[in-house]
Amino acid sequence: MTRQRLLPNVYFTYLPSEKFKTGCLSAQLVAPLRRETAGLNALLVNVLSRGTAEYPDMAALSRRLDMLYGAGLEPTVRKRGEAQLFGFVASFVDERFLPEGERLLEPVADLLGEMFCHPATRNGRLDWDYVRSERENLADFIRADVNDKDSYAALRLIEEMCAGEPYGVRRMGRAEDVEKISPQRLDRHYRKVLGEARLELFYCGSARLERVRGALERAFAALPRKGPETDIPTVYREAPAEPRTVVEERDVGQGKLCVGFRAGSRDVPALRLVNALFGGTDNSKLFRNVRERLSLCYYADSTYHRRKGLLTAAAGIDPEQFQPALDEIMAQLEAVRRGDWEDWELESARNILRSGLRVMEDSARAMEDFCLGQAAVGGHETPAEIARSLEAVTRERIMDAAASVRPDTVYFLRGRGEDR
């Protein structure tokens, strides 16, 4: 894997591979995650996906993709640490499987460049009809978050826990902010962000590095570059002396208990294993004790937000089990702090993490997501290097990392009118 500076504030990650029948080419703008721009960026990529100057509507764009042996082009909006990534991922048949002399890399790269640099316009501005329809679609999409109560509760925990921090901003922005975006404002934002945001390009396939680089340099030659190259720092905070409790009521039948922790340690490999032992696997303490042994919940798991140094636990519970479930979640974290686990538990945790890293390398799209996430926050490790780092983690390192994990916020989503 190679990462190079292609143009001012434009970087290119090259991953040569002949294991996939489909090549992957991605172009993502990277900007600081902010409430005032999150919805603008999400709306912008949806509007850009409607067409280009040469292929000005979705029907024309679809015909062009069909001519490229059924290539796919997907708009994406992602949150990685305190950065927002928004752009397009193209998938297309690797040229090893095409008739001799047929080329797809260059026309697909050209199309990606057109999506950014030569979008469909009317009177020199982004098409107002596209802006209005996509604005409505995006606002509806954001409001639909509440329909999945598990993901909604996890989202609300992060919003409450990281209020005032970039990480607390929603990936797609807020519906009420999106609805206020005028076509004129989005057009101004497009010209600003296109010139100032960092562009991360990614390729996975069998083409040689020099050829891919040349195709991308040509495709993005018209990209304006104005602003200085800047990093996106991560905001770290300590947990409060006492955790805060937030209770929200909605029409739900099952309570959703989420607990957010802040880790003072920056020992990422050790914290990966802390999470795996605590609630990140089916052999974890939360699963085996809170769910299986004590039957305090319908599910229980945890997630490590490594780019932010957070650990979050989630459980689906009967509302009257709030306090027993919360107490037991805290008790299981304390068990990890004490080193109260068997050798097989640690080895199982290592094996599951290693397996996940190996599986990632078997998908071009998963590697695109991993590599661009790394690039967005200044990471450089490969999955293989991460796997090796796990092997060196000792029991003492895990206990030290777990000792730094402190509760910050307890969020409970319950039915209306229920007493806790």
C-alpha positions as CSV (number, residue, x, y, z in Angstrom):
1,M,0.0,0.0,0.0
2,T,1.4,3.4,-1.0
3,R,0.1,6.9,-0.2
4,Q,1.4,9.9,-2.2
5,R,0.8,13.6,-2.5
6,L,-0.7,14.0,-6.0
7,L,-1.5,17.7,-6.1
8,P,-1.7,20.5,-3.5
9,N,-3.9,19.2,-0.7
10,V,-4.7,16.1,-2.8
11,Y,-3.5,12.6,-1.7
12,F,-3.7,9.3,-3.3
13,T,-3.6,5.8,-1.7
14,Y,-2.7,2.9,-4.0
15,L,-3.5,-0.7,-3.1
16,P,-2.4,-3.1,-5.8
17,S,-4.3,-6.4,-5.8
18,E,-5.3,-9.1,-8.3
19,K,-7.6,-11.0,-5.8
20,F,-10.7,-9.0,-6.8
21,K,-12.7,-9.2,-10.0
22,T,-13.9,-5.6,-9.4
23,G,-11.7,-2.6,-9.1
24,C,-12.4,0.3,-6.6
25,L,-11.8,4.0,-7.2
26,S,-12.8,6.5,-4.6
27,A,-12.7,10.3,-4.3
28,Q,-13.5,11.8,-0.9
29,L,-13.4,15.4,0.3
30,V,-12.2,15.7,4.0
31,A,-13.4,18.5,6.1
32,P,-13.7,19.3,9.9
33,L,-16.9,18.0,11.3
34,R,-19.0,21.0,12.3
35,R,-22.8,21.5,12.8
36,E,-22.9,24.5,10.5
37,T,-21.4,22.6,7.5
38,A,-22.3,18.9,8.2
39,G,-25.7,19.2,6.4
40,L,-24.3,21.3,3.6
41,N,-21.6,18.7,2.8
42,A,-24.1,15.8,2.9
43,L,-26.6,17.7,0.7
44,L,-23.8,18.7,-1.7
45,V,-22.7,15.2,-2.5
46,N,-26.3,14.1,-3.1
47,V,-26.9,17.0,-5.5
48,L,-23.6,16.3,-7.3
49,S,-24.7,12.7,-7.7
50,R,-27.6,13.8,-9.9
51,G,-25.5,14.4,-13.0
52,T,-22.6,16.2,-14.7
53,A,-22.3,18.8,-17.4
54,E,-21.9,16.0,-20.0
55,Y,-24.4,13.6,-18.4
56,P,-26.9,16.2,-16.9
57,D,-29.5,13.8,-15.3
58,M,-29.6,10.4,-13.7
59,A,-30.9,8.7,-16.8
60,A,-27.9,10.0,-18.9
61,L,-25.5,9.1,-16.0
62,S,-27.0,5.6,-15.8
63,R,-26.6,5.1,-19.5
64,R,-22.9,6.1,-19.2
65,L,-22.3,3.7,-16.4
66,D,-24.0,0.9,-18.4
67,M,-21.5,1.6,-21.2
68,L,-18.7,1.2,-18.7
69,Y,-19.6,-2.5,-18.3
70,G,-22.1,-1.7,-15.6
71,A,-19.9,0.3,-13.4
72,G,-21.3,1.6,-10.1
73,L,-21.1,5.0,-8.6
74,E,-22.2,5.6,-5.0
75,P,-22.3,8.8,-3.0
76,T,-21.0,8.5,0.5
77,V,-21.0,10.6,3.7
78,R,-18.8,9.3,6.5
79,K,-17.7,10.4,10.0
80,R,-14.2,9.4,11.0
81,G,-13.0,10.8,14.3
82,E,-13.8,14.5,14.1
83,A,-13.6,14.6,10.3
84,Q,-16.4,14.3,7.7
85,L,-15.7,12.5,4.5
86,F,-18.0,13.0,1.5
87,G,-17.7,12.0,-2.1
88,F,-18.1,9.0,-4.4
89,V,-17.0,5.4,-4.6
90,A,-16.8,3.8,-8.0
91,S,-16.7,0.0,-8.7
92,F,-16.0,-1.5,-12.1
93,V,-14.8,-4.7,-13.7
94,D,-11.1,-5.2,-13.3
95,E,-9.5,-4.9,-16.8
96,R,-8.0,-8.4,-16.5
97,F,-11.5,-9.7,-17.2
98,L,-12.2,-7.5,-20.2
99,P,-11.4,-8.1,-23.9
100,E,-7.8,-7.3,-24.6
101,G,-7.3,-3.6,-25.2
102,E,-10.4,-2.5,-23.3
103,R,-9.9,0.2,-20.7
104,L,-12.1,1.2,-17.8
105,L,-9.8,3.0,-15.4
106,E,-9.4,6.2,-17.3
107,P,-13.1,6.7,-18.2
108,V,-14.2,5.9,-14.6
109,A,-11.6,8.3,-13.3
110,D,-12.8,11.0,-15.7
111,L,-16.3,10.5,-14.6
112,L,-15.3,10.9,-10.9
113,G,-13.5,14.1,-11.8
114,E,-16.6,15.4,-13.7
115,M,-18.8,14.7,-10.6
116,F,-16.7,17.2,-8.6
117,C,-15.4,19.7,-11.1
118,H,-18.2,19.8,-13.8
119,P,-21.5,19.1,-12.1
120,A,-24.9,19.6,-13.8
121,T,-25.7,23.3,-13.6
122,R,-28.4,25.8,-14.6
123,N,-27.3,29.4,-15.5
124,G,-23.9,28.7,-14.1
125,R,-25.1,27.4,-10.7
126,L,-26.0,24.1,-9.2
127,D,-29.3,23.0,-10.6
128,W,-31.9,24.5,-8.2
129,D,-34.5,21.7,-8.9
130,Y,-31.9,19.1,-7.8
131,V,-31.1,21.1,-4.7
132,R,-34.7,21.4,-3.6
133,S,-35.6,17.7,-4.2
134,E,-32.4,16.4,-2.5
135,R,-32.9,18.8,0.4
136,E,-36.3,17.2,1.1
137,N,-34.9,13.7,0.6
138,L,-32.0,14.3,3.0
139,A,-34.2,15.9,5.7
140,D,-36.6,12.9,5.5
141,F,-33.6,10.5,5.7
142,I,-32.2,12.2,8.8
143,R,-35.6,12.2,10.6
144,A,-35.9,8.4,9.9
145,D,-33.0,7.8,12.3
146,V,-35.5,7.6,15.1
147,N,-37.2,4.5,13.5
148,D,-34.2,2.3,14.5
149,K,-34.3,2.7,18.3
150,D,-31.0,0.9,18.8
151,S,-29.0,3.2,16.5
152,Y,-31.0,6.2,17.6
153,A,-30.0,5.6,21.3
154,A,-26.4,5.2,20.4
155,L,-26.5,8.4,18.4
156,R,-28.1,10.3,21.2
157,L,-25.6,9.1,23.7
158,I,-22.7,10.5,21.6
159,E,-24.6,13.8,21.1
160,E,-25.1,14.2,24.8
161,M,-21.7,13.0,25.8
162,C,-19.8,15.1,23.2
163,A,-22.0,18.2,23.3
164,G,-19.8,21.1,22.3
165,E,-17.2,18.8,20.6
166,P,-17.1,18.1,16.9
167,Y,-17.6,14.4,17.6
168,G,-21.1,15.2,18.9
169,V,-22.2,16.4,15.4
170,R,-24.3,14.0,13.4
171,R,-22.8,12.5,10.3
172,M,-25.5,13.9,8.0
173,G,-26.2,17.0,10.0
174,R,-29.6,17.9,11.5
175,A,-32.9,17.9,9.5
176,E,-33.8,21.4,10.7
177,D,-30.5,22.8,9.5
178,V,-30.8,21.0,6.1
179,E,-34.2,22.5,5.5
180,K,-32.9,26.0,5.8
181,I,-30.2,25.5,3.0
182,S,-31.0,27.7,0.0
183,P,-29.7,26.8,-3.5
184,Q,-27.6,30.0,-3.4
185,R,-26.0,29.0,-0.1
186,L,-25.2,25.5,-1.3
187,D,-23.7,26.9,-4.5
188,R,-21.4,29.2,-2.5
189,H,-20.5,26.4,-0.2
190,Y,-19.7,24.1,-3.2
191,R,-17.2,26.5,-4.6
192,K,-15.6,27.1,-1.2
193,V,-15.3,23.5,-0.1
194,L,-14.1,22.3,-3.5
195,G,-11.1,24.7,-3.3
196,E,-10.3,24.3,0.4
197,A,-11.1,20.8,1.5
198,R,-8.5,18.0,1.3
199,L,-9.2,15.4,-1.4
200,E,-8.3,11.8,-0.7
201,L,-8.2,9.4,-3.6
202,F,-8.1,5.6,-3.4
203,Y,-7.5,2.9,-5.9
204,C,-7.6,-0.9,-5.4
205,G,-7.0,-3.2,-8.5
206,S,-4.5,-4.6,-10.9
207,A,-3.5,-1.4,-12.8
208,R,0.1,-0.1,-12.2
209,L,0.7,2.8,-10.0
210,E,2.0,5.2,-12.7
211,R,-1.0,4.6,-14.8
212,V,-3.5,5.2,-12.0
213,R,-1.7,8.3,-10.9
214,G,-1.7,9.7,-14.4
215,A,-5.5,9.0,-14.8
216,L,-6.3,10.8,-11.6
217,E,-4.0,13.8,-12.3
218,R,-5.8,14.3,-15.6
219,A,-9.3,13.7,-14.1
220,F,-8.8,16.2,-11.4
221,A,-6.7,18.8,-13.2
222,A,-9.5,21.3,-13.0
223,L,-9.9,21.0,-9.3
224,P,-9.3,24.4,-7.7
225,R,-6.8,24.5,-4.8
226,K,-6.9,27.6,-2.6
227,G,-6.6,27.0,1.1
228,P,-3.5,25.8,3.1
229,E,-3.0,22.2,4.0
230,T,-4.2,21.7,7.6
231,D,-4.8,18.7,9.9
232,I,-8.0,18.0,11.7
233,P,-7.1,17.7,15.4
234,T,-9.0,15.4,17.8
235,V,-10.5,17.0,20.9
236,Y,-9.8,14.9,24.0
237,R,-11.6,15.5,27.4
238,E,-11.5,13.9,30.8
239,A,-14.5,12.2,32.2
240,P,-16.4,14.2,34.9
241,A,-16.1,13.3,38.6
242,E,-19.6,12.0,38.4
243,P,-21.3,10.7,35.3
244,R,-24.3,12.6,34.0
245,T,-27.7,10.8,33.4
246,V,-30.0,11.7,30.5
247,V,-33.4,10.1,30.3
248,E,-35.5,10.5,27.1
249,E,-39.0,9.3,26.5
250,R,-40.5,8.1,23.3
251,D,-42.9,5.5,22.1
252,V,-40.7,2.4,22.7
253,G,-41.6,-1.0,24.1
254,Q,-38.0,-1.9,25.1
255,G,-35.7,0.4,27.1
256,K,-32.4,1.3,25.5
257,L,-29.6,1.8,28.1
258,C,-26.3,3.3,26.7
259,V,-23.3,4.2,28.8
260,G,-20.4,6.4,27.5
261,F,-16.9,6.2,28.9
262,R,-13.7,8.2,28.2
263,A,-10.3,6.5,28.1
264,G,-7.4,8.4,29.5
265,S,-4.9,5.9,27.9
266,R,-3.7,6.3,24.4
267,D,-2.6,2.6,24.2
268,V,-4.9,1.7,21.3
269,P,-4.0,-2.0,21.0
270,A,-4.7,-2.5,24.7
271,L,-8.0,-0.6,24.5
272,R,-9.0,-2.7,21.5
273,L,-8.6,-5.7,23.8
274,V,-10.3,-4.0,26.7
275,N,-13.4,-3.5,24.5
276,A,-13.3,-7.1,23.2
277,L,-13.1,-8.5,26.7
278,F,-15.8,-6.1,28.0
279,G,-18.5,-6.2,25.4
280,G,-17.1,-6.3,21.9
281,T,-17.5,-10.0,21.2
282,D,-19.9,-12.9,21.8
283,N,-17.5,-14.2,24.5
284,S,-17.4,-10.9,26.3
285,K,-18.3,-10.2,29.9
286,L,-21.4,-8.2,29.0
287,F,-22.8,-10.9,26.8
288,R,-22.0,-13.9,29.0
289,N,-22.9,-12.2,32.3
290,V,-25.4,-9.4,31.9
291,R,-27.3,-11.1,29.1
292,E,-26.8,-14.8,29.5
293,R,-26.2,-15.5,33.2
294,L,-28.3,-12.8,34.8
295,S,-30.8,-12.2,32.0
296,L,-30.9,-8.5,32.7
297,C,-31.1,-7.5,29.0
298,Y,-32.1,-8.6,25.6
299,Y,-28.7,-7.7,24.2
300,A,-25.5,-6.2,25.5
301,D,-22.4,-5.1,23.7
302,S,-19.7,-2.4,23.6
303,T,-17.9,-0.3,20.9
304,Y,-14.4,1.3,21.0
305,H,-14.3,4.6,19.2
306,R,-10.5,4.5,18.8
307,R,-10.2,7.8,16.9
308,K,-11.8,9.6,19.8
309,G,-10.7,7.5,22.8
310,L,-14.3,6.6,23.8
311,L,-15.9,3.3,24.9
312,T,-19.7,2.9,24.7
313,A,-21.9,0.1,26.1
314,A,-25.4,-0.6,25.0
315,A,-28.2,-2.8,26.3
316,G,-31.8,-3.4,25.5
317,I,-33.7,-3.8,28.8
318,D,-37.0,-3.9,30.5
319,P,-37.4,-0.4,32.0
320,E,-37.6,-1.7,35.6
321,Q,-34.1,-3.3,35.1
322,F,-32.4,0.0,34.6
323,Q,-30.4,0.1,37.8
324,P,-29.5,-3.6,38.1
325,A,-28.4,-3.5,34.4
326,L,-26.4,-0.4,34.9
327,D,-24.8,-1.7,38.1
328,E,-23.8,-4.9,36.3
329,I,-22.4,-3.1,33.3
330,M,-20.1,-1.1,35.7
331,A,-19.2,-4.3,37.6
332,Q,-18.1,-6.1,34.4
333,L,-15.8,-3.2,33.4
334,E,-14.4,-3.3,36.9
335,A,-13.7,-7.0,36.4
336,V,-11.6,-6.1,33.3
337,R,-9.8,-3.5,35.3
338,R,-8.9,-6.1,38.0
339,G,-7.7,-8.6,35.4
340,D,-10.5,-10.9,36.3
341,W,-10.5,-13.0,33.1
342,E,-9.2,-16.4,32.0
343,D,-6.4,-16.9,29.5
344,W,-8.9,-18.4,27.0
345,E,-11.0,-15.2,27.2
346,L,-8.0,-13.1,26.2
347,E,-7.0,-15.5,23.4
348,S,-10.6,-15.6,22.1
349,A,-10.7,-11.8,22.0
350,R,-7.4,-11.7,20.1
351,N,-8.5,-14.3,17.6
352,I,-11.8,-12.5,16.9
353,L,-10.0,-9.2,16.3
354,R,-7.4,-10.8,14.1
355,S,-10.2,-12.6,12.1
356,G,-12.0,-9.3,11.6
357,L,-8.8,-7.7,10.3
358,R,-8.2,-10.6,7.9
359,V,-11.7,-10.5,6.6
360,M,-11.3,-6.8,5.9
361,E,-8.4,-7.5,3.5
362,D,-10.8,-9.7,1.5
363,S,-12.9,-6.8,0.4
364,A,-11.8,-3.9,-1.8
365,R,-14.6,-1.8,-0.4
366,A,-13.7,-2.6,3.2
367,M,-10.1,-1.6,2.5
368,E,-11.3,1.6,0.9
369,D,-13.2,2.5,4.0
370,F,-10.3,1.5,6.3
371,C,-7.6,3.3,4.3
372,L,-9.5,6.6,3.9
373,G,-10.5,6.5,7.5
374,Q,-6.9,6.2,8.4
375,A,-5.9,9.0,6.1
376,A,-8.6,11.3,7.4
377,V,-7.2,11.2,10.9
378,G,-3.5,10.8,10.1
379,G,-3.2,7.0,10.7
380,H,-0.8,4.9,8.8
381,E,-1.1,1.3,10.1
382,T,-2.2,-1.5,7.9
383,P,-4.6,-4.3,9.1
384,A,-1.6,-6.6,9.3
385,E,0.3,-4.2,11.4
386,I,-2.7,-3.7,13.7
387,A,-2.9,-7.5,14.1
388,R,0.8,-7.7,15.1
389,S,0.3,-4.9,17.6
390,L,-2.3,-7.0,19.4
391,E,0.1,-9.9,19.9
392,A,2.4,-7.7,22.0
393,V,-0.3,-6.6,24.5
394,T,0.2,-8.0,28.0
395,R,-2.3,-8.5,30.8
396,E,-0.7,-5.6,32.6
397,R,-1.2,-3.2,29.6
398,I,-4.8,-4.2,29.4
399,M,-5.4,-3.6,33.1
400,D,-3.6,-0.2,32.9
401,A,-5.7,0.8,29.8
402,A,-8.9,-0.4,31.5
403,A,-8.0,1.6,34.7
404,S,-8.1,4.8,32.6
405,V,-11.7,4.2,31.4
406,R,-14.1,6.3,33.3
407,P,-17.9,6.8,33.0
408,D,-19.0,10.1,31.4
409,T,-22.7,9.8,30.4
410,V,-25.6,7.4,31.0
411,Y,-28.4,7.7,28.4
412,F,-31.7,5.9,28.9
413,L,-34.4,5.8,26.2
414,R,-37.7,4.6,27.8
415,G,-41.4,4.5,27.0
416,R,-43.6,7.5,27.7
417,G,-44.8,7.8,31.3
418,E,-42.7,5.0,32.7
419,D,-41.2,5.4,36.1
420,R,-37.6,4.5,36.5
